[in-house]
Amino acid sequence: METGEGGLRQGWFRVTEPEPGVFCIEEPLHTERVKSFLVVGSRRALLIDTGMGVGDLRRLVRELTDRPLTVVQSHAHFDHMGSTRQFAADIEVLVHPAEAEWLRAGPGKERVRRAFAPKELLGPLPGGFSLERFEIPGVEPSGLVGEGDRFDLGGRVLEVLEVPGHCVGLLAFLDREGGVLWGTDAAYPGALYAQMEDSDLDAYRATMRRLADLAPSLRTVYPAHGMSPMNPALLPRMRDALDEIAAGRRPDLVGEGNVTHQWDGFSVIVASNGA
């Protein structure tokens, strides 16, 4: 497999296999350090999100598995749908109904250029990559997916959970038998974003109560940002943190239009009017 400087695939991706059949595809040269996950069963494979659109993710995925593939979007923010266009012609692409229009529209060139400003990069973009020509086009989903839908991959079943709060149509994925949660953008050890235009703190609180209730049955959490894997014991702490914010906790940092509440191991950013 092609690797570049520092052992990165295509000079951009870092691939690890934290357990058999689970591949974490990280983009470590961007401050988001976004992670897409390829989950491979005996019959099928599921790709959860497609990252930032830098590099040939489809080729990388096909280096990792030749199983029949489905792509499922946890949501349609730019850093999770960047390479969806590489799959859409002949691979099933699924998304929650509330995110479908965002997926069709794409993030727009100005949003993408801001995302790749020099301050957002932790290393060089791959050779041959042109930010001037780069865009993330919208994609028409093949179908819709939501609460209770299941992906039977052969030897591993992933159940879809609707986990709104960060955005309206956010999805997480649960392997009940294996005790594994793919927490996507709902839960990760870093700055939890509850300040977005489509964020809802009350919905986020309900989501974290649900995920915290799952914590005793989980052996690990694979998040889309931050260090991975994540200890499930963080989930009840995140639940309590969001409840404290709703109860009027004083923020630790005040920014332009938002404030940040900090705890050991994670923080929460909310809009100033939701602080």
C-alpha positions as CSV (number, residue, x, y, z in Angstrom):
1,M,0.0,0.0,0.0
2,E,1.2,3.5,-0.9
3,T,2.6,5.4,2.1
4,G,4.1,8.9,2.3
5,E,6.1,10.9,4.8
6,G,5.7,9.6,8.3
7,G,4.1,6.4,7.1
8,L,0.9,8.1,6.0
9,R,-1.1,6.5,3.2
10,Q,-1.2,8.8,0.2
11,G,0.6,11.4,2.4
12,W,-2.6,12.1,4.3
13,F,-4.4,9.1,5.9
14,R,-3.3,7.1,8.9
15,V,-4.9,3.7,9.2
16,T,-5.1,1.6,12.3
17,E,-7.0,-1.6,13.1
18,P,-7.9,-1.4,16.8
19,E,-9.7,-4.7,16.6
20,P,-10.2,-7.3,13.8
21,G,-12.4,-6.0,11.1
22,V,-12.5,-2.4,12.4
23,F,-10.3,0.1,10.5
24,C,-9.9,3.7,11.8
25,I,-9.0,6.0,8.9
26,E,-7.7,9.2,10.4
27,E,-6.7,12.5,8.8
28,P,-4.0,13.6,11.3
29,L,-2.6,16.6,9.4
30,H,-5.7,18.7,10.0
31,T,-6.7,20.1,13.4
32,E,-10.1,18.3,13.2
33,R,-8.2,14.9,13.1
34,V,-11.4,13.5,11.7
35,K,-11.8,9.7,11.7
36,S,-13.9,7.6,9.3
37,F,-14.4,4.0,10.2
38,L,-14.5,0.9,7.9
39,V,-16.2,-2.0,9.6
40,V,-15.7,-5.3,7.8
41,G,-17.8,-8.4,8.4
42,S,-17.7,-11.9,6.8
43,R,-20.2,-10.8,4.1
44,R,-20.2,-7.0,3.8
45,A,-18.5,-3.9,4.8
46,L,-19.8,-0.5,6.1
47,L,-17.9,2.8,5.7
48,I,-19.0,5.3,8.4
49,D,-18.3,8.8,6.8
50,T,-15.9,9.8,4.2
51,G,-13.7,12.4,5.8
52,M,-12.5,15.7,4.3
53,G,-12.1,14.9,0.7
54,V,-8.4,15.0,0.5
55,G,-6.8,12.0,-1.2
56,D,-8.4,8.9,-2.8
57,L,-10.4,7.4,0.0
58,R,-12.1,4.9,-2.3
59,R,-8.8,3.4,-3.4
60,L,-7.7,3.2,0.2
61,V,-10.9,1.4,1.3
62,R,-10.5,-1.1,-1.6
63,E,-7.0,-1.8,-0.4
64,L,-8.4,-2.7,3.0
65,T,-11.4,-4.8,1.8
66,D,-13.0,-6.3,-1.3
67,R,-16.4,-7.0,0.4
68,P,-19.6,-5.4,-1.0
69,L,-19.7,-1.9,0.5
70,T,-22.3,0.5,1.9
71,V,-21.4,4.1,2.8
72,V,-23.4,5.7,5.6
73,Q,-23.1,9.3,6.6
74,S,-23.3,10.0,10.3
75,H,-24.3,13.5,9.2
76,A,-23.5,15.9,6.3
77,H,-21.0,18.4,7.8
78,F,-18.1,19.0,5.4
79,D,-15.5,17.0,7.3
80,H,-17.6,13.8,7.2
81,M,-18.8,13.9,3.5
82,G,-15.7,15.1,1.7
83,S,-15.0,11.9,-0.3
84,T,-18.6,10.7,-0.7
85,R,-18.6,11.8,-4.3
86,Q,-15.9,9.1,-4.9
87,F,-18.4,6.4,-4.0
88,A,-21.8,7.7,-5.1
89,A,-21.8,6.5,-8.8
90,D,-22.0,2.8,-7.9
91,I,-22.0,2.4,-4.1
92,E,-25.0,2.8,-1.9
93,V,-24.9,6.0,0.1
94,L,-27.3,6.4,3.1
95,V,-28.0,9.4,5.3
96,H,-30.7,10.5,7.9
97,P,-33.6,12.4,6.3
98,A,-32.8,15.6,8.2
99,E,-29.3,15.6,6.6
100,A,-30.3,14.7,3.1
101,E,-30.6,18.2,1.8
102,W,-27.2,19.2,3.3
103,L,-25.6,16.2,1.6
104,R,-27.2,17.2,-1.7
105,A,-26.1,20.8,-1.4
106,G,-22.5,20.3,-0.3
107,P,-20.7,22.8,1.9
108,G,-19.8,25.4,-0.7
109,K,-16.3,26.5,-1.7
110,E,-16.0,29.3,0.8
111,R,-16.6,27.0,3.7
112,V,-14.1,24.5,2.4
113,R,-11.4,27.2,1.9
114,R,-11.8,28.4,5.4
115,A,-11.5,24.8,6.6
116,F,-8.1,24.4,4.9
117,A,-6.6,27.8,6.0
118,P,-3.0,27.4,7.1
119,K,-3.9,27.7,10.8
120,E,-6.1,24.6,10.4
121,L,-3.3,22.4,9.0
122,L,-0.8,20.4,11.1
123,G,1.3,19.4,8.1
124,P,1.5,19.7,4.3
125,L,-1.3,18.8,2.0
126,P,-0.4,15.9,-0.3
127,G,1.6,16.6,-3.4
128,G,-0.6,17.5,-6.4
129,F,-3.4,18.7,-4.2
130,S,-4.8,22.2,-5.3
131,L,-6.9,24.0,-2.8
132,E,-7.8,26.5,-5.6
133,R,-9.5,23.7,-7.6
134,F,-10.7,21.7,-4.6
135,E,-14.4,21.5,-3.8
136,I,-16.8,19.1,-2.1
137,P,-19.8,18.7,-4.4
138,G,-23.2,17.7,-3.2
139,V,-24.2,14.0,-3.5
140,E,-27.7,12.5,-4.0
141,P,-28.1,9.8,-1.4
142,S,-29.2,6.4,-2.5
143,G,-31.5,6.0,0.4
144,L,-32.4,7.1,3.9
145,V,-31.5,5.6,7.3
146,G,-32.6,6.2,10.9
147,E,-33.3,4.9,14.4
148,G,-33.4,1.1,14.7
149,D,-32.1,0.3,11.2
150,R,-29.5,-2.5,11.2
151,F,-26.5,-3.4,9.1
152,D,-25.8,-7.2,9.2
153,L,-22.3,-7.4,8.0
154,G,-21.8,-11.1,8.8
155,G,-20.6,-11.8,12.3
156,R,-21.2,-8.2,13.4
157,V,-24.5,-6.3,13.4
158,L,-24.5,-2.5,13.7
159,E,-27.7,-0.8,14.9
160,V,-28.4,2.8,14.0
161,L,-29.0,5.3,16.8
162,E,-30.4,8.8,16.2
163,V,-28.3,11.1,18.5
164,P,-29.3,14.7,17.7
165,G,-27.8,17.7,19.4
166,H,-24.6,18.5,17.5
167,C,-26.9,18.6,14.5
168,V,-30.4,17.5,13.8
169,G,-29.8,14.3,11.9
170,L,-26.7,12.9,13.6
171,L,-26.3,9.1,13.8
172,A,-24.3,6.8,15.9
173,F,-23.8,3.1,15.5
174,L,-24.0,0.3,18.1
175,D,-22.7,-3.2,18.1
176,R,-24.7,-4.5,21.1
177,E,-23.2,-7.9,21.1
178,G,-19.7,-6.7,20.9
179,G,-20.2,-3.7,23.3
180,V,-18.9,-1.2,20.8
181,L,-20.3,2.3,20.1
182,W,-19.2,4.4,17.1
183,G,-19.9,7.8,18.7
184,T,-19.4,9.9,15.6
185,D,-19.7,13.6,16.5
186,A,-21.9,13.0,19.6
187,A,-19.2,11.9,22.0
188,Y,-15.4,12.2,21.7
189,P,-12.5,13.3,24.0
190,G,-12.2,16.9,22.8
191,A,-14.3,20.0,22.2
192,L,-17.9,18.9,21.8
193,Y,-19.6,21.3,19.3
194,A,-23.0,22.4,20.5
195,Q,-22.7,25.9,19.1
196,M,-23.4,25.2,15.4
197,E,-26.3,26.7,13.5
198,D,-28.1,23.3,13.6
199,S,-27.1,22.4,17.2
200,D,-29.7,22.0,20.0
201,L,-28.5,21.8,23.6
202,D,-31.7,20.2,24.9
203,A,-31.5,17.5,22.2
204,Y,-27.8,17.0,23.0
205,R,-28.7,16.5,26.7
206,A,-31.2,13.8,25.8
207,T,-28.7,12.1,23.6
208,M,-26.0,12.1,26.3
209,R,-28.5,10.7,28.8
210,R,-29.1,7.8,26.3
211,L,-25.5,7.2,25.6
212,A,-24.6,7.4,29.3
213,D,-27.2,4.7,30.0
214,L,-25.4,2.5,27.5
215,A,-22.0,3.0,29.1
216,P,-22.1,0.0,31.5
217,S,-22.7,-2.4,28.5
218,L,-19.9,-1.0,26.4
219,R,-16.3,-2.1,26.3
220,T,-15.2,0.7,24.0
221,V,-16.2,3.8,22.0
222,Y,-14.8,4.8,18.7
223,P,-15.2,8.6,18.2
224,A,-14.9,10.6,15.0
225,H,-12.5,13.2,16.6
226,G,-9.9,13.1,19.4
227,M,-8.1,10.1,20.8
228,S,-9.6,6.8,19.8
229,P,-10.7,4.5,21.3
230,M,-12.5,6.4,24.1
231,N,-13.3,5.0,27.5
232,P,-17.1,4.6,27.9
233,A,-16.8,6.0,31.4
234,L,-16.6,9.5,29.8
235,L,-20.2,9.2,28.6
236,P,-21.8,9.8,32.1
237,R,-19.4,12.7,32.7
238,M,-20.5,14.3,29.4
239,R,-24.1,13.8,30.4
240,D,-23.5,15.6,33.7
241,A,-21.5,18.4,32.0
242,L,-24.4,19.2,29.6
243,D,-26.8,19.2,32.5
244,E,-24.5,21.6,34.4
245,I,-24.4,24.0,31.4
246,A,-28.2,24.0,31.1
247,A,-28.4,24.7,34.8
248,G,-26.4,27.9,34.4
249,R,-22.7,26.9,34.9
250,R,-20.3,29.8,34.4
251,P,-18.2,29.2,31.2
252,D,-14.4,28.9,31.4
253,L,-13.7,30.8,28.2
254,V,-15.7,33.5,26.4
255,G,-15.3,33.9,22.6
256,E,-17.0,35.8,19.8
257,G,-20.5,34.4,19.7
258,N,-19.8,31.3,21.8
259,V,-18.4,30.2,25.1
260,T,-16.4,27.1,26.2
261,H,-17.0,24.9,29.3
262,Q,-14.0,22.8,30.3
263,W,-13.6,19.5,32.1
264,D,-10.7,17.1,32.4
265,G,-10.6,15.2,29.1
266,F,-13.2,17.2,27.1
267,S,-14.9,20.5,26.7
268,V,-18.2,21.8,25.4
269,I,-18.7,24.8,23.1
270,V,-22.1,26.4,23.1
271,A,-23.5,29.6,21.5
272,S,-23.4,32.6,23.9
273,N,-27.2,32.7,24.0
274,G,-27.2,29.1,25.1
275,A,-24.5,29.4,27.7
